[in-house]
Every structure is written in C-alpha cells, then in structure tokens.
Amino acid sequence: MQDDDPILHFVLMNTAALFVVAGVCETDEAETIKEVGPGGGRWKEGVRLAKMAISSGKAFEMIRGFAEITSELSQQ
C-alpha cells in the first residue's frame, strides 16, 4: 500500500465517511483521534481506522467472507 495512491485515498475517504455515519468513530479509546471536523464527525479517526483495517488484513477478510456468502446465496 503506497500512501500517495489516489485509489487508496478514495477508499479511505469513503470508508471514513461510512465509519463516521455508522458511529464507529465515537469510541474514546486511548489511540482515538478526538478532533472533530465538518458536521461534527471524527473524520481523521475514520481514516485512521480504515488504514488500520487495510494494513491488518481485516478488510480483505471481510470482503472475502462477503463474497463467499453472496456466492452461496446465489446458488440456492
């Protein structure tokens, strides 16, 4: 993952928006970025969480699981 990849930036922005809207960024753990941005959302925290999910491989695991489930459902 290269930090200057425009596709990565697109993914991080959209994932951060999803996390903010879903309320995922509202936890107050030690590592949490508490800065509030436009609309009262913790956008930087959303980007931090998205980066963590990608680098840890958790995002790929979730996509793979989603693909398996939808594949099974389409065969029924």
C-alpha positions in Angstrom: 0.0 0.0 0.0 1.6 3.3 -1.1 0.4 6.4 0.8 0.2 8.5 -2.3 -2.0 6.2 -4.3 -5.2 8.2 -5.4 -7.3 5.0 -5.3 -6.2 4.4 -1.7 -7.2 8.0 -0.9 -10.6 7.4 -2.5 -11.1 4.2 -0.5 -10.0 5.8 2.8 -12.3 8.8 2.3 -15.3 6.7 1.6 -14.6 4.2 4.4 -14.1 7.1 6.8 -17.5 8.5 5.8 -19.1 5.1 6.4 -17.4 4.8 9.8 -18.5 8.4 10.8 -22.1 7.9 9.7 -22.3 4.5 11.4 -20.9 5.9 14.7 -17.9 3.7 14.7 -15.6 6.7 15.4 -17.4 7.8 18.6 -15.4 5.5 20.9 -12.9 7.1 23.3 -10.1 4.6 23.4 -6.5 5.7 24.1 -5.5 5.8 20.4 -8.7 7.6 19.2 -8.2 10.8 17.3 -10.7 13.1 19.1 -10.5 16.1 16.6 -14.0 16.9 15.3 -14.4 18.0 11.7 -17.2 19.2 9.4 -20.6 18.1 10.6 -19.3 17.1 14.0 -17.7 13.9 12.6 -14.4 12.5 13.6 -13.1 12.2 10.0 -9.4 11.7 10.9 -10.4 8.9 13.2 -12.3 7.3 10.4 -9.3 7.5 8.1 -7.1 6.0 10.9 -9.5 3.1 11.4 -9.7 2.5 7.6 -5.9 2.4 7.3 -5.7 0.0 10.2 -8.3 -2.3 8.7 -6.4 -2.4 5.4 -2.9 -2.9 6.8 -4.0 -5.6 9.2 -5.7 -7.6 6.5 -9.1 -7.4 8.3 -10.7 -5.5 5.4 -9.7 -8.2 2.9 -11.0 -10.9 5.3 -14.4 -9.2 5.4 -14.6 -8.8 1.6 -13.7 -12.4 1.1 -16.3 -13.5 3.6 -18.9 -11.3 1.9 -18.1 -12.8 -1.5 -18.4 -16.4 -0.1 -21.8 -15.7 1.4 -23.2 -14.0 -1.6 -21.9 -16.7 -3.8 -23.6 -19.4 -1.7 -26.8 -17.4 -1.7 -26.8 -17.0 -5.5 -26.5 -20.8 -5.9 -29.7 -21.5 -3.8 
